Amino acid sequence: MKKMLLLLAAAVIFSNEPVSASGHSLTSEIEFLGQVVFNTGHIFQNTEVGGLSGLAFDPSSGDYLCISDDKGLINPARFYRLRIELGDGRLEPGDIVFSEVITLKQASGQPYSRRTLDPEGIAIGGSGGNVFICSEGDVRHSTKPWVAEFSPRGQFLRKLGLPSRFVTSSDSTGFRNNANLESLTLAPSGLFLFTSVEHSLKEDGPLPDTRTSSMARIVKYDLAKDRVVRECFYEIDRIVLEPDRNGLYGRNGMVELIAMDDSVLLVLERSYIPGAGNRVKLFRIDSRNAADVSDHNGTPGLANAPKESILDLSSLGLPLDNFEGMALGPALPDGRRTLILVSDNNFNESQRTLFFAFAFGRTNDSTKDR
């Protein structure tokens, strides 16, 4: 198996064709089912498929929705509808088919202007399969972050309220540029929506380095009350390698969430280290075990959510990339859920869009009922 994976890794690097592998058991509740690779520059319906930063499964149709973080610089802001076929228990070339591109529209019905949003996360819920999307914001271009609800056709419906700490930025408080709202997930109950920042807010402490971890916030919305009802700290791992010869540290952040119920979350951490590439890890937390920090700014000593390690993607032995999207799909015949990860290629020719598929959970356990 190790030899096969090493050969496959070489194929991913040097081949222009989609590649997949499967059958690699990683932990007692994770099995790798394969991968599909799309080269940068892949075109679908006159748009460039790239910047895929958030993923959501639509149980009503069996499709997935995938948000692009294109700020309207290449094509208008958009999300894609796609089908992922895992009926045979493997993800292979041809198993991922894009079927539609949906342009995001302002209240006026017009597409968003260039640089007026930075969409990063997507979730499906609400009446009629409406879509929730978060935009990270951009300090340099005075673009405010937001969480909003759209129709299935991409028409703006409403914005959800955000505490001011996630909307403003000064020298000492507020969000860091390119490090704000990055993830979005709806609880299976449909009652609660979660989002989170990629890195710590300025008042909550420094970014992680080789010596210290860093605290980032997870935000919980009560959709019926139309307001944030809880915030908690999540501890982002420290950087594992020293800075490169130019003195540059890597970056490590919280990039995606999946709500397993109204409190339990899967959390994806992704780091990039110059000269070493990406490291990607999956954790599980129960947010009920963390203090509510809604009324606190950088207060030390408040309990963060304890982390349970689920998966280190380095164990695959495959080249990794800038993974940012994650979704639980339908159940497999043995009761396990499908777990899909997708990477953001940054529209960079040296990167690719990777889809990884896993079987998640234990055979015939309670996971299949979630």
C-alpha positions, 0 to 999 in steps of 0.5 A: 500500500505504501509503495502504491501511495508513493507512486500515486503521489508522483502521478499527482505531481506530474500528470495533468489527468485527474487522479484517485486512490482508495482503500487506505484505513487511517483511524478507527473512524476514517477511511480514505476513499480516493481523490479527484484533481482538477488543474487550475484553469478548468472552465465550466459554463464560461467560468473558471473553477477555482478558489473553492473555499466552502462546501455543503451537501443538499440532501433534498437533491443529493447535490453539493454546493461549493462557493468560490472565493473569487471577489469578482476579479475573474468572474462574478461572485458565484457558487457551483452545484455539483454531483459526487458519485460514491456509489461504489465506495470509491472516488475516482476520475469522472465521479465529480461532475459540475452541473450549474453555476449560480451567480450571487446577486445583490438586493437590486438583482445585479451581480456584486461589483468587483472587490465588494465581497470575499465569499468563504463559507456556504451552508444550506438550510432555511425555507425552500433550500435557501443558502447561507454565505459568509463574506470575510471582508477586506480591510484594504478595500473597506469591505465589511464582513457579513453573513447573509441568506440567499435564495437557491438561485443566488438572490440576496434575501437578508443579512444576519447581525454580527457583533461589531468585533467581527465587522470593524478593525483598528490597530488593536481590536477587531478582525485581521485582514484575510483572517476573518469569517472563513467557515459556515455550517448549519446544525442538522436541527436547522435551528443554529448556524455556526461561523468562525474566524480563521485567526484570532481577533486582535484583542484575543491575542497574537497569531500562533507561532512555534512557541504558542497556540492562538485563540480564535472565536466560533460564533453560534446563531439562533436563527429563530431569534435572528441573533448570535447567542454564544461565542467560544474560544477554539485553540489553534495549534502552534506552528510546528516548524521554525521560520524559513531562511527569509524569516517567514513563519507559516500560518495556521488557521481554522478554515471550516466547520461541520455541525454534527448536532447543536453543539458538537463540531468537526473543525478543520485546521490548515497551515501553510509553511514556506518551503514545507507546504500544507498541513491539514488536521481534523478535530472534534469539539463539543462547544458546550465544554467551552466558556461563553466569551460573548462579553469578553475581549481577550480575557485570559483563563476562559475555557476553550473547547477541548479538542479531540484529534480525528485525522492528520492528512499527512498520514495519507502520504499524498501531496496536500494543498490549501484545503478550506471546504468540508461537508458530510454527504449521504450515508454509505451502505454500511452506515458510515457517512461520506466526508468530502474535503476540497482545496482552494487553488487560489487561481494559482497555476502552481496549485490544484483543486483537490477533492478528497473523499472519506468514509466517516464514523463507525459501521452501523453506529449512531453516526448514520442517524445524524 
